[in-house]
Amino acid sequence: MRKIILLLLLSAFISGCSSLSKSQIETVQQFGEVTSNFSAYPSAIMEELAEIRLKRGLYYASTLTDPMRHLDELDSIYSQKKYDYKVSEKIDVTFRVLDKYAQSLVLLSSGDYTANLQNNAAEFGVGMDSLVNLYNVKSNAEKLPAGIGEALGKIVGFSGDRYIKVKQSEKIKEYVTKADTLVLIMTSNLLEYLESSNLEELISYEEKMIRRNYLTYLQLTDTGTFESQREYLDLKSNLDAAKDLKALTIQSTKDLQAAHKELVQVVQKKQKLHSTIKELRVFYQQVAEIRETLNALKKDK
């Protein structure tokens, strides 16, 4: 009799909890998968500009007939390349937090809700909280909410697939809702970085110096070979692609903000989803455009 009563109580508890529908969980997983490599896009802008700076610098180095000056210029180009590939600590942590959050969503919305998954979830939760603490120490701006990984790290297993399904839904709702402030702050950091006058000035400077350095190269070496002319045109084309990538990434970062706010609404609704929400769809389309731009750049290498 006691076992029957316990089973009835457990059944009543389960039925009283609103679990997410399959389509809701799939929406969370899709968002996590699309966002998991988002930090690669802003980084690609700086990497492309660094590559452009290096190649156009070689034009100038080629005009130096004194071996020592030539070597000094090459050393300077190398040092600049190392510097260009660095990002500020604040942005670096921002990238890592966003990636960790997206990876956590994929993990949390996994259909394979096993003990192994739960162990991984605990590790991801600890990792997220460590990154949040690191950000709060290094940033003088608005702090991230503490314990953001707790919702993920405290997942525990219970016997019975139906009960586990309820726990998964609870944790997804808790995690996504609590993380909205995190996403807002992280994307605001990215926008501050992408829309900064420093980045715009760097792009304008490279646009001017590509032409100036190649002109000097032509005037002093008289070696306007087919290969060098082709490379000059490629540099101009790649700079245009970097500018396009910057504009796309700025818009997709704004779309990421809006999409996550909509994701919060998605996990709080009880009805099934019959189509992808507009804000999510726009974000996915923007990311697809960025990937096409990056693929085009890789083909030119």
Steps between C-alpha positions, in 0.01 A plus 500: 500500500781740591668441165172564320454831685855607414445414137176697496671801658784480251254473212307803629822698531606411146163586350503833683831601343487638151764329291619657178377360173737327261493801269585737785802293602609472136478880471731540799744249352496668160568839657794352694646335191478818290649714777774260613758635254383860502827633644679387184327773299631815674840332528504435125478875434820571695674197353421617146618855574820361651563294187438804278734713711771234472479461122488870416792551744705259291462734203674775695768266634578395143597859415777512764836426345700518824500146646485617861206735442329226301544253785387756759185561299425129480546470878264793546241336274525178701459683833198688366344175384529350850346815649215511247390148588452594862169626631430675827453278805143622532412393146692175534298402808182617325570257215564216742187566707274511193651181360474318833138606541407384150678168550317459830165550327582227251595271787197585709255448214653170395261214440753259651425594860731250668723486806797587280312808378434601859871473586586720203230745601659537844839573342350754261324670788824540693676623186232761435516634855881519482479708182234726650717558806802573277297752301372673814856534630640644177209722398417836653165504321171335597562172678359166393261320733682251722408132498388500136636149453325368809184413308705275276744362755232387746324264261450169676369169373189327616357172388216522255529665157191711552632654819837569337317670214334736749831577669658571161221745415529672837874548460471627143243760607706604800829514309373688193302751705783573741752532216312776316688768695826324422425494127398867504826608666719276283342614174522863614874445552530366147310795355720744690802324348362470145361853482804667657671787319830312541383212282351736242823704489706184461296393198527848343874506564555163334290609203731799451826316568435212256506746211786709640730204570436340163564831322833533682581142404431575132699824504811363667518143369340520157379143547127523447474132419177322423516328839550825693216669314273206573595510868433875513150445364448212744598725792244759395237228458580349840477839668154547348407155633628598847279810493203287392579252776510781756158632391349149501645419842368822651151423372515135602612601852192720528292213362656269760375730776148499359505127427597411856223715643262309275656172613410592859140541387513170311597295808233670710218421260301180534373461145690316228695698244387457142766720341826672585448830680577806285785633718667159508460456124655842429797417724556166326489669159757759608736229625460317169603816313806539721604142429466561126723809529761306699494214250556749217801641683647152551467424129707810419791383717 
